[in-house]
């Protein structure tokens, strides 16, 4: 994932599940009417997005296992941006770990029907297995603070029934700016517009 130092996947097989993480919208807002001395609600359909991510069963099992094992991680990158309300798609599910706990990662992969491979030489550690082919392990993130600091300020979401920590949109933008890579630069206008629209509507996610 541009902007992040990610792990190459190994041993993965493609599945029939949807390869893209998707996002689309439907939201309403209620405001008082100025036409009467008694405030009345005016309901309108808004254009700021909420998220829907489609996890494979293996991805869901992996996240559940990481939670059960007490392994801290953050969803970062474009996946985090989508959860935070940005429109678009991504084919990666980037998980940032403060440190690589091989024993717990191996067990989490096993519970998800996959495998964990230790890094050696120029090959970093990786996850593999059916339904886990789009999961990237993130080791460092451009432009961000320590994992502990970012984790402390992360947002909580329920992702397809699984509690997760997500890097806020503001921090995703900071990281993509710092990366200065073509793909990241191309995504910035859309991400910045989403953040500006959210702030203009005083949305507190």
Biotite code that builds the C-alpha atoms (Angstrom):
import biotite.structure as struc

atoms = struc.array([
    struc.Atom([0.000, 0.000, 0.000], chain_id="A", res_id=1, res_name="UNK", atom_name="CA", element="C"),
    struc.Atom([1.677, 3.279, -1.024], chain_id="A", res_id=2, res_name="UNK", atom_name="CA", element="C"),
    struc.Atom([2.555, 5.354, 2.024], chain_id="A", res_id=3, res_name="UNK", atom_name="CA", element="C"),
    struc.Atom([3.123, 2.331, 4.203], chain_id="A", res_id=4, res_name="UNK", atom_name="CA", element="C"),
    struc.Atom([5.838, -0.275, 4.557], chain_id="A", res_id=5, res_name="UNK", atom_name="CA", element="C"),
    struc.Atom([3.767, -3.389, 4.017], chain_id="A", res_id=6, res_name="UNK", atom_name="CA", element="C"),
    struc.Atom([4.480, -7.058, 4.033], chain_id="A", res_id=7, res_name="UNK", atom_name="CA", element="C"),
    struc.Atom([4.300, -9.059, 0.817], chain_id="A", res_id=8, res_name="UNK", atom_name="CA", element="C"),
    struc.Atom([1.711, -11.778, 0.918], chain_id="A", res_id=9, res_name="UNK", atom_name="CA", element="C"),
    struc.Atom([2.764, -15.372, 0.389], chain_id="A", res_id=10, res_name="UNK", atom_name="CA", element="C"),
    struc.Atom([0.900, -18.612, -0.023], chain_id="A", res_id=11, res_name="UNK", atom_name="CA", element="C"),
    struc.Atom([-2.369, -16.849, -0.731], chain_id="A", res_id=12, res_name="UNK", atom_name="CA", element="C"),
    struc.Atom([-5.012, -18.131, -3.093], chain_id="A", res_id=13, res_name="UNK", atom_name="CA", element="C"),
    struc.Atom([-7.692, -16.062, -4.755], chain_id="A", res_id=14, res_name="UNK", atom_name="CA", element="C"),
    struc.Atom([-11.247, -16.616, -3.578], chain_id="A", res_id=15, res_name="UNK", atom_name="CA", element="C"),
    struc.Atom([-14.661, -16.003, -5.039], chain_id="A", res_id=16, res_name="UNK", atom_name="CA", element="C"),
    struc.Atom([-15.371, -13.281, -2.479], chain_id="A", res_id=17, res_name="UNK", atom_name="CA", element="C"),
    struc.Atom([-15.569, -9.656, -3.616], chain_id="A", res_id=18, res_name="UNK", atom_name="CA", element="C"),
    struc.Atom([-11.981, -8.386, -4.041], chain_id="A", res_id=19, res_name="UNK", atom_name="CA", element="C"),
    struc.Atom([-12.783, -4.753, -3.327], chain_id="A", res_id=20, res_name="UNK", atom_name="CA", element="C"),
    struc.Atom([-13.590, -2.934, -0.148], chain_id="A", res_id=21, res_name="UNK", atom_name="CA", element="C"),
    struc.Atom([-16.517, -0.707, -1.029], chain_id="A", res_id=22, res_name="UNK", atom_name="CA", element="C"),
    struc.Atom([-18.218, 2.349, 0.381], chain_id="A", res_id=23, res_name="UNK", atom_name="CA", element="C"),
    struc.Atom([-21.525, 4.020, -0.334], chain_id="A", res_id=24, res_name="UNK", atom_name="CA", element="C"),
    struc.Atom([-24.010, 6.291, 1.424], chain_id="A", res_id=25, res_name="UNK", atom_name="CA", element="C"),
    struc.Atom([-27.404, 6.971, 2.938], chain_id="A", res_id=26, res_name="UNK", atom_name="CA", element="C"),
    struc.Atom([-27.745, 9.380, 5.832], chain_id="A", res_id=27, res_name="UNK", atom_name="CA", element="C"),
    struc.Atom([-30.273, 11.914, 7.094], chain_id="A", res_id=28, res_name="UNK", atom_name="CA", element="C"),
    struc.Atom([-30.066, 15.163, 9.013], chain_id="A", res_id=29, res_name="UNK", atom_name="CA", element="C"),
    struc.Atom([-32.698, 16.942, 11.071], chain_id="A", res_id=30, res_name="UNK", atom_name="CA", element="C"),
    struc.Atom([-32.768, 20.735, 11.522], chain_id="A", res_id=31, res_name="UNK", atom_name="CA", element="C"),
    struc.Atom([-35.347, 23.099, 13.086], chain_id="A", res_id=32, res_name="UNK", atom_name="CA", element="C"),
    struc.Atom([-37.641, 25.038, 10.753], chain_id="A", res_id=33, res_name="UNK", atom_name="CA", element="C"),
    struc.Atom([-37.632, 28.843, 10.875], chain_id="A", res_id=34, res_name="UNK", atom_name="CA", element="C"),
    struc.Atom([-41.196, 29.095, 9.549], chain_id="A", res_id=35, res_name="UNK", atom_name="CA", element="C"),
    struc.Atom([-42.875, 28.423, 12.877], chain_id="A", res_id=36, res_name="UNK", atom_name="CA", element="C"),
    struc.Atom([-42.428, 29.453, 16.484], chain_id="A", res_id=37, res_name="UNK", atom_name="CA", element="C"),
    struc.Atom([-42.464, 25.739, 17.254], chain_id="A", res_id=38, res_name="UNK", atom_name="CA", element="C"),
    struc.Atom([-39.347, 24.005, 15.927], chain_id="A", res_id=39, res_name="UNK", atom_name="CA", element="C"),
    struc.Atom([-40.233, 21.341, 13.410], chain_id="A", res_id=40, res_name="UNK", atom_name="CA", element="C"),
    struc.Atom([-37.841, 18.796, 11.978], chain_id="A", res_id=41, res_name="UNK", atom_name="CA", element="C"),
    struc.Atom([-36.784, 19.063, 8.358], chain_id="A", res_id=42, res_name="UNK", atom_name="CA", element="C"),
    struc.Atom([-35.325, 15.797, 7.157], chain_id="A", res_id=43, res_name="UNK", atom_name="CA", element="C"),
    struc.Atom([-33.014, 15.705, 4.169], chain_id="A", res_id=44, res_name="UNK", atom_name="CA", element="C"),
    struc.Atom([-30.850, 13.083, 2.549], chain_id="A", res_id=45, res_name="UNK", atom_name="CA", element="C"),
    struc.Atom([-27.210, 14.030, 2.999], chain_id="A", res_id=46, res_name="UNK", atom_name="CA", element="C"),
    struc.Atom([-24.334, 13.300, 0.695], chain_id="A", res_id=47, res_name="UNK", atom_name="CA", element="C"),
    struc.Atom([-21.636, 12.352, 3.156], chain_id="A", res_id=48, res_name="UNK", atom_name="CA", element="C"),
    struc.Atom([-20.789, 8.648, 3.016], chain_id="A", res_id=49, res_name="UNK", atom_name="CA", element="C"),
    struc.Atom([-21.008, 5.959, 5.603], chain_id="A", res_id=50, res_name="UNK", atom_name="CA", element="C"),
    struc.Atom([-19.182, 2.719, 5.101], chain_id="A", res_id=51, res_name="UNK", atom_name="CA", element="C"),
    struc.Atom([-19.900, -0.836, 4.260], chain_id="A", res_id=52, res_name="UNK", atom_name="CA", element="C"),
    struc.Atom([-16.925, -3.186, 4.092], chain_id="A", res_id=53, res_name="UNK", atom_name="CA", element="C"),
    struc.Atom([-17.229, -6.737, 2.910], chain_id="A", res_id=54, res_name="UNK", atom_name="CA", element="C"),
    struc.Atom([-14.940, -9.094, 4.800], chain_id="A", res_id=55, res_name="UNK", atom_name="CA", element="C"),
    struc.Atom([-14.266, -12.641, 3.734], chain_id="A", res_id=56, res_name="UNK", atom_name="CA", element="C"),
    struc.Atom([-14.983, -15.259, 6.428], chain_id="A", res_id=57, res_name="UNK", atom_name="CA", element="C"),
    struc.Atom([-11.215, -15.715, 6.819], chain_id="A", res_id=58, res_name="UNK", atom_name="CA", element="C"),
    struc.Atom([-10.646, -11.983, 7.313], chain_id="A", res_id=59, res_name="UNK", atom_name="CA", element="C"),
    struc.Atom([-13.404, -11.832, 9.907], chain_id="A", res_id=60, res_name="UNK", atom_name="CA", element="C"),
    struc.Atom([-11.963, -14.865, 11.696], chain_id="A", res_id=61, res_name="UNK", atom_name="CA", element="C"),
    struc.Atom([-8.503, -13.284, 11.644], chain_id="A", res_id=62, res_name="UNK", atom_name="CA", element="C"),
    struc.Atom([-9.693, -10.027, 13.214], chain_id="A", res_id=63, res_name="UNK", atom_name="CA", element="C"),
    struc.Atom([-11.741, -11.908, 15.801], chain_id="A", res_id=64, res_name="UNK", atom_name="CA", element="C"),
    struc.Atom([-8.706, -14.031, 16.667], chain_id="A", res_id=65, res_name="UNK", atom_name="CA", element="C"),
    struc.Atom([-6.428, -11.001, 16.988], chain_id="A", res_id=66, res_name="UNK", atom_name="CA", element="C"),
    struc.Atom([-8.955, -9.403, 19.345], chain_id="A", res_id=67, res_name="UNK", atom_name="CA", element="C"),
    struc.Atom([-9.335, -12.578, 21.385], chain_id="A", res_id=68, res_name="UNK", atom_name="CA", element="C"),
    struc.Atom([-5.555, -12.957, 21.683], chain_id="A", res_id=69, res_name="UNK", atom_name="CA", element="C"),
    struc.Atom([-5.149, -9.355, 22.772], chain_id="A", res_id=70, res_name="UNK", atom_name="CA", element="C"),
    struc.Atom([-3.009, -8.335, 19.794], chain_id="A", res_id=71, res_name="UNK", atom_name="CA", element="C"),
    struc.Atom([-3.246, -4.554, 19.218], chain_id="A", res_id=72, res_name="UNK", atom_name="CA", element="C"),
    struc.Atom([-3.548, -3.464, 15.584], chain_id="A", res_id=73, res_name="UNK", atom_name="CA", element="C"),
    struc.Atom([-4.881, -0.549, 13.564], chain_id="A", res_id=74, res_name="UNK", atom_name="CA", element="C"),
    struc.Atom([-6.692, -0.545, 10.240], chain_id="A", res_id=75, res_name="UNK", atom_name="CA", element="C"),
    struc.Atom([-4.872, 2.076, 8.159], chain_id="A", res_id=76, res_name="UNK", atom_name="CA", element="C"),
    struc.Atom([-4.585, 3.216, 4.553], chain_id="A", res_id=77, res_name="UNK", atom_name="CA", element="C"),
    struc.Atom([-7.502, 3.515, 2.173], chain_id="A", res_id=78, res_name="UNK", atom_name="CA", element="C"),
    struc.Atom([-9.473, 0.925, 4.119], chain_id="A", res_id=79, res_name="UNK", atom_name="CA", element="C"),
    struc.Atom([-9.393, 3.252, 7.135], chain_id="A", res_id=80, res_name="UNK", atom_name="CA", element="C"),
    struc.Atom([-10.417, 6.182, 4.925], chain_id="A", res_id=81, res_name="UNK", atom_name="CA", element="C"),
    struc.Atom([-13.445, 4.260, 3.659], chain_id="A", res_id=82, res_name="UNK", atom_name="CA", element="C"),
    struc.Atom([-14.512, 3.374, 7.178], chain_id="A", res_id=83, res_name="UNK", atom_name="CA", element="C"),
    struc.Atom([-14.161, 7.045, 8.069], chain_id="A", res_id=84, res_name="UNK", atom_name="CA", element="C"),
    struc.Atom([-16.544, 8.009, 5.285], chain_id="A", res_id=85, res_name="UNK", atom_name="CA", element="C"),
    struc.Atom([-14.445, 8.585, 2.176], chain_id="A", res_id=86, res_name="UNK", atom_name="CA", element="C"),
    struc.Atom([-15.898, 7.295, -1.107], chain_id="A", res_id=87, res_name="UNK", atom_name="CA", element="C"),
    struc.Atom([-13.886, 4.902, -3.203], chain_id="A", res_id=88, res_name="UNK", atom_name="CA", element="C"),
    struc.Atom([-12.555, 1.363, -3.249], chain_id="A", res_id=89, res_name="UNK", atom_name="CA", element="C"),
    struc.Atom([-9.433, -0.503, -2.232], chain_id="A", res_id=90, res_name="UNK", atom_name="CA", element="C"),
    struc.Atom([-8.189, -4.025, -2.758], chain_id="A", res_id=91, res_name="UNK", atom_name="CA", element="C"),
    struc.Atom([-6.077, -4.051, 0.415], chain_id="A", res_id=92, res_name="UNK", atom_name="CA", element="C"),
    struc.Atom([-6.879, -4.492, 4.071], chain_id="A", res_id=93, res_name="UNK", atom_name="CA", element="C"),
    struc.Atom([-3.860, -2.907, 5.776], chain_id="A", res_id=94, res_name="UNK", atom_name="CA", element="C"),
    struc.Atom([-3.256, -3.876, 9.414], chain_id="A", res_id=95, res_name="UNK", atom_name="CA", element="C"),
    struc.Atom([-0.590, -1.951, 11.312], chain_id="A", res_id=96, res_name="UNK", atom_name="CA", element="C"),
    struc.Atom([1.047, -3.739, 14.231], chain_id="A", res_id=97, res_name="UNK", atom_name="CA", element="C"),
    struc.Atom([3.213, -2.049, 16.848], chain_id="A", res_id=98, res_name="UNK", atom_name="CA", element="C"),
    struc.Atom([5.392, -5.128, 16.953], chain_id="A", res_id=99, res_name="UNK", atom_name="CA", element="C"),
    struc.Atom([5.357, -8.533, 15.355], chain_id="A", res_id=100, res_name="UNK", atom_name="CA", element="C"),
    struc.Atom([4.223, -11.111, 17.899], chain_id="A", res_id=101, res_name="UNK", atom_name="CA", element="C"),
    struc.Atom([4.936, -14.229, 15.894], chain_id="A", res_id=102, res_name="UNK", atom_name="CA", element="C"),
    struc.Atom([3.321, -16.669, 18.309], chain_id="A", res_id=103, res_name="UNK", atom_name="CA", element="C"),
    struc.Atom([0.017, -14.812, 18.372], chain_id="A", res_id=104, res_name="UNK", atom_name="CA", element="C"),
    struc.Atom([0.038, -13.978, 14.660], chain_id="A", res_id=105, res_name="UNK", atom_name="CA", element="C"),
    struc.Atom([0.654, -17.629, 13.845], chain_id="A", res_id=106, res_name="UNK", atom_name="CA", element="C"),
    struc.Atom([-2.256, -18.678, 16.089], chain_id="A", res_id=107, res_name="UNK", atom_name="CA", element="C"),
    struc.Atom([-4.571, -15.994, 14.658], chain_id="A", res_id=108, res_name="UNK", atom_name="CA", element="C"),
    struc.Atom([-3.736, -17.123, 11.120], chain_id="A", res_id=109, res_name="UNK", atom_name="CA", element="C"),
    struc.Atom([-4.378, -20.744, 12.096], chain_id="A", res_id=110, res_name="UNK", atom_name="CA", element="C"),
    struc.Atom([-7.816, -19.864, 13.501], chain_id="A", res_id=111, res_name="UNK", atom_name="CA", element="C"),
    struc.Atom([-8.588, -18.094, 10.214], chain_id="A", res_id=112, res_name="UNK", atom_name="CA", element="C"),
    struc.Atom([-7.606, -21.173, 8.208], chain_id="A", res_id=113, res_name="UNK", atom_name="CA", element="C"),
    struc.Atom([-4.406, -19.561, 6.958], chain_id="A", res_id=114, res_name="UNK", atom_name="CA", element="C"),
    struc.Atom([-0.758, -19.385, 7.886], chain_id="A", res_id=115, res_name="UNK", atom_name="CA", element="C"),
    struc.Atom([1.847, -16.961, 9.159], chain_id="A", res_id=116, res_name="UNK", atom_name="CA", element="C"),
    struc.Atom([5.353, -17.017, 7.689], chain_id="A", res_id=117, res_name="UNK", atom_name="CA", element="C"),
    struc.Atom([8.267, -15.544, 9.619], chain_id="A", res_id=118, res_name="UNK", atom_name="CA", element="C"),
    struc.Atom([10.452, -13.065, 7.811], chain_id="A", res_id=119, res_name="UNK", atom_name="CA", element="C"),
    struc.Atom([13.932, -14.024, 6.747], chain_id="A", res_id=120, res_name="UNK", atom_name="CA", element="C"),
    struc.Atom([16.558, -12.207, 4.730], chain_id="A", res_id=121, res_name="UNK", atom_name="CA", element="C"),
    struc.Atom([14.863, -9.781, 2.373], chain_id="A", res_id=122, res_name="UNK", atom_name="CA", element="C"),
    struc.Atom([11.499, -11.460, 2.918], chain_id="A", res_id=123, res_name="UNK", atom_name="CA", element="C"),
    struc.Atom([9.407, -9.870, 5.679], chain_id="A", res_id=124, res_name="UNK", atom_name="CA", element="C"),
    struc.Atom([6.826, -11.807, 7.697], chain_id="A", res_id=125, res_name="UNK", atom_name="CA", element="C"),
    struc.Atom([3.532, -12.420, 5.933], chain_id="A", res_id=126, res_name="UNK", atom_name="CA", element="C"),
    struc.Atom([0.055, -13.907, 6.173], chain_id="A", res_id=127, res_name="UNK", atom_name="CA", element="C"),
    struc.Atom([-1.255, -16.307, 3.575], chain_id="A", res_id=128, res_name="UNK", atom_name="CA", element="C"),
    struc.Atom([-4.184, -18.583, 2.911], chain_id="A", res_id=129, res_name="UNK", atom_name="CA", element="C"),
    struc.Atom([-7.564, -18.626, 1.234], chain_id="A", res_id=130, res_name="UNK", atom_name="CA", element="C"),
    struc.Atom([-9.552, -15.493, 1.980], chain_id="A", res_id=131, res_name="UNK", atom_name="CA", element="C"),
    struc.Atom([-6.534, -13.651, 3.400], chain_id="A", res_id=132, res_name="UNK", atom_name="CA", element="C"),
    struc.Atom([-4.915, -12.657, 0.118], chain_id="A", res_id=133, res_name="UNK", atom_name="CA", element="C"),
    struc.Atom([-5.692, -8.929, 0.440], chain_id="A", res_id=134, res_name="UNK", atom_name="CA", element="C"),
    struc.Atom([-4.457, -8.595, 4.045], chain_id="A", res_id=135, res_name="UNK", atom_name="CA", element="C"),
    struc.Atom([-1.193, -6.661, 4.349], chain_id="A", res_id=136, res_name="UNK", atom_name="CA", element="C"),
    struc.Atom([0.843, -6.410, 7.528], chain_id="A", res_id=137, res_name="UNK", atom_name="CA", element="C"),
    struc.Atom([2.035, -2.836, 8.005], chain_id="A", res_id=138, res_name="UNK", atom_name="CA", element="C"),
    struc.Atom([5.342, -2.297, 9.784], chain_id="A", res_id=139, res_name="UNK", atom_name="CA", element="C"),
    struc.Atom([5.774, 1.488, 9.575], chain_id="A", res_id=140, res_name="UNK", atom_name="CA", element="C"),
    struc.Atom([3.583, 4.366, 8.396], chain_id="A", res_id=141, res_name="UNK", atom_name="CA", element="C"),
    struc.Atom([4.898, 7.514, 6.709], chain_id="A", res_id=142, res_name="UNK", atom_name="CA", element="C"),
    struc.Atom([4.408, 10.789, 8.555], chain_id="A", res_id=143, res_name="UNK", atom_name="CA", element="C"),
    struc.Atom([2.756, 9.313, 11.648], chain_id="A", res_id=144, res_name="UNK", atom_name="CA", element="C"),
    struc.Atom([3.767, 9.095, 15.274], chain_id="A", res_id=145, res_name="UNK", atom_name="CA", element="C"),
    struc.Atom([4.504, 5.937, 17.188], chain_id="A", res_id=146, res_name="UNK", atom_name="CA", element="C"),
    struc.Atom([2.072, 3.055, 16.955], chain_id="A", res_id=147, res_name="UNK", atom_name="CA", element="C"),
    struc.Atom([1.181, 3.550, 20.621], chain_id="A", res_id=148, res_name="UNK", atom_name="CA", element="C"),
    struc.Atom([0.317, 7.227, 20.101], chain_id="A", res_id=149, res_name="UNK", atom_name="CA", element="C"),
    struc.Atom([-1.767, 6.585, 16.987], chain_id="A", res_id=150, res_name="UNK", atom_name="CA", element="C"),
    struc.Atom([-3.495, 3.618, 18.621], chain_id="A", res_id=151, res_name="UNK", atom_name="CA", element="C"),
    struc.Atom([-4.452, 5.772, 21.615], chain_id="A", res_id=152, res_name="UNK", atom_name="CA", element="C"),
    struc.Atom([-6.157, 8.312, 19.343], chain_id="A", res_id=153, res_name="UNK", atom_name="CA", element="C"),
    struc.Atom([-7.723, 5.773, 16.976], chain_id="A", res_id=154, res_name="UNK", atom_name="CA", element="C"),
    struc.Atom([-11.481, 5.530, 16.465], chain_id="A", res_id=155, res_name="UNK", atom_name="CA", element="C"),
    struc.Atom([-13.579, 2.533, 17.430], chain_id="A", res_id=156, res_name="UNK", atom_name="CA", element="C"),
    struc.Atom([-15.853, 0.891, 14.890], chain_id="A", res_id=157, res_name="UNK", atom_name="CA", element="C"),
    struc.Atom([-17.875, -2.269, 14.511], chain_id="A", res_id=158, res_name="UNK", atom_name="CA", element="C"),
    struc.Atom([-16.671, -3.717, 11.220], chain_id="A", res_id=159, res_name="UNK", atom_name="CA", element="C"),
    struc.Atom([-18.938, -6.451, 9.943], chain_id="A", res_id=160, res_name="UNK", atom_name="CA", element="C"),
    struc.Atom([-19.609, -7.467, 13.536], chain_id="A", res_id=161, res_name="UNK", atom_name="CA", element="C"),
    struc.Atom([-15.997, -7.198, 14.715], chain_id="A", res_id=162, res_name="UNK", atom_name="CA", element="C"),
    struc.Atom([-14.757, -4.382, 17.012], chain_id="A", res_id=163, res_name="UNK", atom_name="CA", element="C"),
    struc.Atom([-11.767, -2.671, 15.378], chain_id="A", res_id=164, res_name="UNK", atom_name="CA", element="C"),
    struc.Atom([-9.502, 0.350, 15.857], chain_id="A", res_id=165, res_name="UNK", atom_name="CA", element="C"),
    struc.Atom([-9.246, 2.637, 12.825], chain_id="A", res_id=166, res_name="UNK", atom_name="CA", element="C"),
    struc.Atom([-6.785, 5.396, 11.959], chain_id="A", res_id=167, res_name="UNK", atom_name="CA", element="C"),
    struc.Atom([-8.762, 8.681, 11.738], chain_id="A", res_id=168, res_name="UNK", atom_name="CA", element="C"),
    struc.Atom([-9.205, 10.240, 8.308], chain_id="A", res_id=169, res_name="UNK", atom_name="CA", element="C"),
    struc.Atom([-7.107, 13.247, 9.337], chain_id="A", res_id=170, res_name="UNK", atom_name="CA", element="C"),
    struc.Atom([-4.164, 10.962, 10.066], chain_id="A", res_id=171, res_name="UNK", atom_name="CA", element="C"),
    struc.Atom([-4.639, 8.961, 6.865], chain_id="A", res_id=172, res_name="UNK", atom_name="CA", element="C"),
    struc.Atom([-4.305, 12.255, 4.982], chain_id="A", res_id=173, res_name="UNK", atom_name="CA", element="C"),
    struc.Atom([-1.163, 13.206, 6.938], chain_id="A", res_id=174, res_name="UNK", atom_name="CA", element="C"),
    struc.Atom([0.438, 9.888, 6.067], chain_id="A", res_id=175, res_name="UNK", atom_name="CA", element="C"),
    struc.Atom([-0.451, 10.073, 2.386], chain_id="A", res_id=176, res_name="UNK", atom_name="CA", element="C"),
    struc.Atom([0.912, 13.605, 2.172], chain_id="A", res_id=177, res_name="UNK", atom_name="CA", element="C"),
    struc.Atom([4.166, 12.459, 3.754], chain_id="A", res_id=178, res_name="UNK", atom_name="CA", element="C"),
    struc.Atom([4.469, 9.473, 1.409], chain_id="A", res_id=179, res_name="UNK", atom_name="CA", element="C"),
    struc.Atom([4.466, 11.699, -1.703], chain_id="A", res_id=180, res_name="UNK", atom_name="CA", element="C"),
    struc.Atom([3.805, 8.756, -4.008], chain_id="A", res_id=181, res_name="UNK", atom_name="CA", element="C"),
    struc.Atom([1.668, 9.031, -7.151], chain_id="A", res_id=182, res_name="UNK", atom_name="CA", element="C"),
    struc.Atom([-1.157, 6.824, -5.920], chain_id="A", res_id=183, res_name="UNK", atom_name="CA", element="C"),
    struc.Atom([-1.351, 8.615, -2.584], chain_id="A", res_id=184, res_name="UNK", atom_name="CA", element="C"),
    struc.Atom([-1.230, 12.032, -4.233], chain_id="A", res_id=185, res_name="UNK", atom_name="CA", element="C"),
    struc.Atom([-4.071, 11.045, -6.562], chain_id="A", res_id=186, res_name="UNK", atom_name="CA", element="C"),
    struc.Atom([-6.255, 10.072, -3.596], chain_id="A", res_id=187, res_name="UNK", atom_name="CA", element="C"),
    struc.Atom([-5.594, 13.225, -1.549], chain_id="A", res_id=188, res_name="UNK", atom_name="CA", element="C"),
    struc.Atom([-8.107, 15.618, -3.212], chain_id="A", res_id=189, res_name="UNK", atom_name="CA", element="C"),
    struc.Atom([-10.980, 13.214, -2.589], chain_id="A", res_id=190, res_name="UNK", atom_name="CA", element="C"),
    struc.Atom([-9.897, 12.515, 1.000], chain_id="A", res_id=191, res_name="UNK", atom_name="CA", element="C"),
    struc.Atom([-9.419, 16.207, 1.769], chain_id="A", res_id=192, res_name="UNK", atom_name="CA", element="C"),
    struc.Atom([-12.810, 17.059, 0.255], chain_id="A", res_id=193, res_name="UNK", atom_name="CA", element="C"),
    struc.Atom([-14.460, 14.398, 2.421], chain_id="A", res_id=194, res_name="UNK", atom_name="CA", element="C"),
    struc.Atom([-12.809, 15.775, 5.543], chain_id="A", res_id=195, res_name="UNK", atom_name="CA", element="C"),
    struc.Atom([-13.775, 19.357, 4.651], chain_id="A", res_id=196, res_name="UNK", atom_name="CA", element="C"),
    struc.Atom([-17.409, 18.345, 4.041], chain_id="A", res_id=197, res_name="UNK", atom_name="CA", element="C"),
    struc.Atom([-17.548, 16.477, 7.318], chain_id="A", res_id=198, res_name="UNK", atom_name="CA", element="C"),
    struc.Atom([-16.162, 19.426, 9.241], chain_id="A", res_id=199, res_name="UNK", atom_name="CA", element="C"),
    struc.Atom([-18.561, 21.812, 7.505], chain_id="A", res_id=200, res_name="UNK", atom_name="CA", element="C"),
    struc.Atom([-21.474, 19.711, 8.718], chain_id="A", res_id=201, res_name="UNK", atom_name="CA", element="C"),
    struc.Atom([-20.016, 19.415, 12.203], chain_id="A", res_id=202, res_name="UNK", atom_name="CA", element="C"),
    struc.Atom([-20.014, 15.650, 12.002], chain_id="A", res_id=203, res_name="UNK", atom_name="CA", element="C"),
    struc.Atom([-18.283, 14.075, 14.955], chain_id="A", res_id=204, res_name="UNK", atom_name="CA", element="C"),
    struc.Atom([-17.542, 10.465, 14.095], chain_id="A", res_id=205, res_name="UNK", atom_name="CA", element="C"),
])
